[in-house]
Amino acid sequence: MMIDHLDENLRGRTTATLEEIIGNDPEAEKEWNYLCLAVDTVKDAGLNKQVAAARAAWKAELETATTNADYHTAVLRSIPATADATNGSTNTGNTRVRTIYRQSLRAAAMILIITSSAAIYKYVSVSSGSLYDRYYNGYNVNTSRGAGDTDPIVEAYNAKDWTTVRNLAATAKTRTNQTDFLAGMACLEQKQYSDAISHFEQIIAVNTHAGTDYYQDEAEYYLAISWLAHRSVNEAMPILEKIRGDQQHKFHDKVEKMSFFDLRLAQYKENK
């Protein structure tokens, strides 16, 4: 069922939700994560393909050069070695073969070093924290929502006065999705990730209860980003998968550009 679900997702079609497939079974969830990691690994294999192509071209060139050098040496050896010039030519042919082999070994060593170094660097450098730093961008209220300048919390947010934003949200007589969202973003800016998560989850809970979607897309995306900052890739991944599968989501394009190979790798390291 999970493989069928994965196939349909790759074709751009929707099937049963992930929760319906894996339920509350930790083993099923682990298998699903391994499947997704395998797919993202294949997608991220461009470097390996380039290295393989370069190696094949190098090998073909080496074989051609070696064949020509061997032929040249064989011809020289078939001529009676009665003159110093002939001996010099033979030695030149042998030297050329040795030079080709030395250069080939150096090239092979360099390819191996570069490939190995890239793989080690990728594994060491990828983490939930590094992914948060890569994908976090601030939120512009004016261009995204067209909010009025008369709202004090919006004015404080646009002025990047994060403490005032949080204070206004905490003391507001009426708690709205906008106040929670701006407070959540202020918490993110101040690296108070647990508080940010609480604000974004509050928005989603309100919308679920009321059947509304005010700031829903924003809350989902930045909730996932907050989980990355909180170093909990396992919490972020289902949200990001949901956004990537919903082409109508406001943040679909942003999530589509993310490296899910890196996300899966960070998740694998988190679960080790």
C-alpha positions as CSV (number, residue, x, y, z in Angstrom):
1,M,0.0,0.0,0.0
2,M,2.8,2.4,0.8
3,I,4.6,1.7,-2.5
4,D,1.3,2.3,-4.4
5,H,0.8,5.5,-2.5
6,L,4.4,6.6,-3.3
7,D,3.9,5.8,-7.0
8,E,0.7,7.9,-7.1
9,N,2.4,10.8,-5.4
10,L,5.3,10.8,-7.9
11,R,2.7,10.9,-10.7
12,G,1.1,14.0,-9.2
13,R,-2.0,12.2,-8.1
14,T,-3.4,12.0,-4.6
15,T,-4.4,8.8,-2.8
16,A,-5.3,8.0,0.8
17,T,-3.5,10.2,3.3
18,L,-0.3,9.1,4.9
19,E,-1.9,8.8,8.3
20,E,-4.5,6.4,6.9
21,I,-1.7,4.2,5.5
22,I,0.7,4.1,8.4
23,G,-1.8,4.7,11.2
24,N,-0.2,4.5,14.6
25,D,2.3,1.7,13.6
26,P,5.9,2.9,14.3
27,E,7.3,0.1,12.1
28,A,5.1,1.2,9.1
29,E,6.2,4.8,9.6
30,K,9.8,3.7,9.6
31,E,9.3,1.8,6.4
32,W,7.6,4.8,4.8
33,N,10.6,7.0,5.8
34,Y,13.0,4.5,4.2
35,L,11.0,4.4,1.0
36,C,11.0,8.2,0.7
37,L,14.7,8.4,1.5
38,A,15.4,5.9,-1.3
39,V,13.4,8.0,-3.8
40,D,15.1,11.2,-2.8
41,T,18.5,9.5,-3.0
42,V,17.8,8.5,-6.6
43,K,16.7,12.1,-7.4
44,D,19.9,13.4,-5.8
45,A,22.2,11.1,-7.8
46,G,23.1,13.6,-10.5
47,L,26.7,14.0,-9.1
48,N,27.3,10.3,-9.2
49,K,26.0,10.1,-12.8
50,Q,28.4,12.9,-13.8
51,V,31.3,11.2,-12.1
52,A,30.4,7.9,-13.8
53,A,30.2,9.6,-17.2
54,A,33.6,11.3,-16.7
55,R,35.1,8.1,-15.6
56,A,33.8,6.2,-18.6
57,A,35.1,8.9,-21.0
58,W,38.5,8.9,-19.2
59,K,38.6,5.1,-19.4
60,A,37.9,5.1,-23.1
61,E,40.5,7.8,-23.7
62,L,43.0,5.8,-21.7
63,E,42.4,2.6,-23.6
64,T,42.7,4.4,-26.9
65,A,46.0,6.1,-25.9
66,T,47.4,2.9,-24.5
67,T,46.5,1.0,-27.6
68,N,48.2,3.6,-29.8
69,A,51.3,3.6,-27.5
70,D,51.5,-0.2,-27.6
71,Y,51.2,-0.2,-31.3
72,H,53.9,2.4,-31.6
73,T,56.2,0.5,-29.3
74,A,55.6,-2.8,-31.2
75,V,56.5,-1.2,-34.5
76,L,59.7,0.3,-33.0
77,R,60.7,-3.1,-31.6
78,S,60.2,-4.7,-35.0
79,I,63.0,-2.5,-36.4
80,P,66.5,-3.8,-35.8
81,A,68.0,-2.0,-32.9
82,T,71.3,-1.1,-34.8
83,A,71.2,2.6,-34.3
84,D,71.2,4.9,-31.3
85,A,68.2,6.8,-32.8
86,T,66.1,3.6,-32.8
87,N,66.9,2.8,-29.2
88,G,66.0,6.4,-28.3
89,S,62.6,6.1,-30.0
90,T,61.8,2.8,-28.2
91,N,62.6,4.3,-24.8
92,T,60.5,7.3,-25.7
93,G,57.5,5.0,-26.4
94,N,57.9,3.2,-23.1
95,T,58.2,6.5,-21.2
96,R,55.0,7.7,-22.9
97,V,53.1,4.6,-21.7
98,R,54.4,5.1,-18.1
99,T,53.4,8.7,-18.2
100,I,49.9,7.9,-19.3
101,Y,49.4,5.4,-16.5
102,R,50.7,7.8,-13.9
103,Q,48.3,10.5,-15.1
104,S,45.5,8.1,-15.2
105,L,46.1,7.0,-11.6
106,R,46.3,10.6,-10.5
107,A,42.9,11.3,-12.2
108,A,41.3,8.3,-10.7
109,A,42.6,9.3,-7.2
110,M,41.3,12.8,-7.6
111,I,37.8,11.5,-8.7
112,L,37.7,9.2,-5.7
113,I,38.8,12.0,-3.3
114,I,36.3,14.5,-4.6
115,T,33.4,12.0,-4.5
116,S,34.2,10.7,-1.0
117,S,34.8,14.2,0.3
118,A,31.4,15.4,-1.1
119,A,29.6,12.5,0.5
120,I,31.3,12.9,3.9
121,Y,30.7,16.7,3.8
122,K,27.0,16.1,2.9
123,Y,26.5,13.7,5.8
124,V,28.3,15.8,8.4
125,S,26.9,19.2,7.4
126,V,23.2,18.3,6.9
127,S,21.1,18.7,10.1
128,S,17.7,20.0,11.0
129,G,19.4,23.2,12.2
130,S,21.3,23.7,9.0
131,L,18.1,23.1,7.0
132,Y,16.3,25.7,9.1
133,D,19.0,28.2,8.4
134,R,18.8,27.4,4.7
135,Y,15.0,27.6,4.3
136,Y,13.8,30.2,6.8
137,N,12.7,33.5,5.4
138,G,10.8,36.2,7.1
139,Y,7.2,37.1,6.4
140,N,6.1,40.4,5.0
141,V,2.6,41.3,6.3
142,N,2.0,44.1,3.8
143,T,2.6,42.3,0.6
144,S,1.1,39.0,1.8
145,R,-2.0,40.3,3.6
146,G,-2.4,44.0,2.8
147,A,-2.9,44.6,6.5
148,G,-3.7,48.1,7.6
149,D,-1.1,50.3,9.2
150,T,-3.5,51.3,12.0
151,D,-3.1,48.0,13.8
152,P,-0.5,48.4,16.6
153,I,0.7,44.8,16.3
154,V,1.2,45.1,12.6
155,E,3.1,48.3,13.1
156,A,5.3,46.7,15.7
157,Y,5.9,43.7,13.4
158,N,6.9,45.8,10.4
159,A,9.3,47.7,12.7
160,K,10.8,44.4,13.7
161,D,10.0,45.1,17.4
162,W,9.6,41.5,18.3
163,T,9.2,41.9,22.0
164,T,6.4,44.5,21.5
165,V,4.7,42.1,19.1
166,R,4.7,39.3,21.6
167,N,3.5,41.6,24.4
168,L,0.6,42.9,22.3
169,A,-0.4,39.4,21.4
170,A,-0.3,38.3,25.0
171,T,-2.4,41.3,26.2
172,A,-4.9,41.4,23.3
173,K,-8.5,41.4,24.4
174,T,-9.4,39.4,21.4
175,R,-7.1,36.6,20.3
176,T,-7.1,36.2,16.5
177,N,-5.2,34.1,14.0
178,Q,-3.3,37.2,12.9
179,T,-2.1,38.0,16.4
180,D,-1.1,34.4,17.0
181,F,0.7,34.2,13.7
182,L,2.6,37.5,14.2
183,A,3.5,36.4,17.7
184,G,4.7,33.1,16.3
185,M,6.9,34.8,13.8
186,A,8.3,37.1,16.5
187,C,9.1,34.0,18.6
188,L,11.0,32.6,15.6
189,E,13.0,35.8,15.2
190,Q,13.9,35.6,18.9
191,K,14.7,31.9,18.6
192,Q,11.9,30.9,21.0
193,Y,11.0,27.9,19.0
194,S,8.7,26.1,21.4
195,D,6.6,29.3,21.8
196,A,6.5,29.7,18.0
197,I,5.2,26.1,17.7
198,S,2.5,26.8,20.2
199,H,1.2,29.8,18.3
200,F,1.1,28.1,15.0
201,E,-0.6,25.0,16.4
202,Q,-3.2,27.3,18.0
203,I,-4.0,28.7,14.5
204,I,-4.4,25.3,13.0
205,A,-6.6,24.1,16.0
206,V,-8.9,27.2,15.7
207,N,-9.3,26.7,11.9
208,T,-10.0,23.0,12.4
209,H,-12.7,23.7,15.0
210,A,-14.3,26.6,13.2
211,G,-14.0,25.2,9.6
212,T,-12.0,28.3,8.5
213,D,-8.6,28.7,6.8
214,Y,-7.4,32.1,8.0
215,Y,-3.6,32.0,8.1
216,Q,-3.8,28.2,7.7
217,D,-1.2,27.9,5.0
218,E,1.2,30.3,6.7
219,A,0.8,28.5,10.0
220,E,1.5,25.1,8.5
221,Y,4.6,26.2,6.6
222,Y,6.1,28.1,9.5
223,L,5.2,25.3,11.9
224,A,7.3,22.9,9.9
225,I,10.1,25.5,9.8
226,S,9.8,25.8,13.6
227,W,10.1,22.1,14.1
228,L,13.3,22.1,12.0
229,A,14.6,24.9,14.2
230,H,13.6,22.8,17.2
231,R,15.7,20.0,15.7
232,S,12.7,17.7,15.2
233,V,12.7,16.6,11.6
234,N,10.3,13.8,12.4
235,E,7.6,16.4,13.3
236,A,8.4,18.7,10.3
237,M,8.4,16.0,7.6
238,P,4.6,15.1,7.5
239,I,3.7,18.8,7.3
240,L,6.2,19.4,4.4
241,E,5.0,16.2,2.6
242,K,1.4,17.5,2.9
243,I,2.4,20.9,1.5
244,R,4.4,19.4,-1.3
245,G,1.4,17.2,-2.3
246,D,-1.0,20.2,-2.4
247,Q,-0.4,22.3,-5.4
248,Q,-3.0,24.9,-4.2
249,H,-1.0,25.5,-1.0
250,K,0.5,29.0,-0.9
251,F,3.9,27.6,0.0
252,H,3.8,24.6,-2.4
253,D,6.5,26.1,-4.7
254,K,8.8,26.9,-1.8
255,V,8.5,23.4,-0.4
256,E,8.9,21.9,-3.9
257,K,12.3,23.5,-4.2
258,M,13.5,22.0,-0.9
259,S,16.0,19.2,-1.0
260,F,14.0,16.2,0.3
261,F,17.1,14.1,0.1
262,D,18.7,16.4,2.7
263,L,15.6,16.4,4.8
264,R,15.5,12.6,4.7
265,L,19.2,12.4,5.5
266,A,18.6,14.7,8.6
267,Q,15.7,12.5,9.6
268,Y,17.8,9.4,9.3
269,K,20.5,10.9,11.5
270,E,17.9,12.0,14.0
271,N,16.5,8.4,14.2
272,K,19.8,6.7,14.5
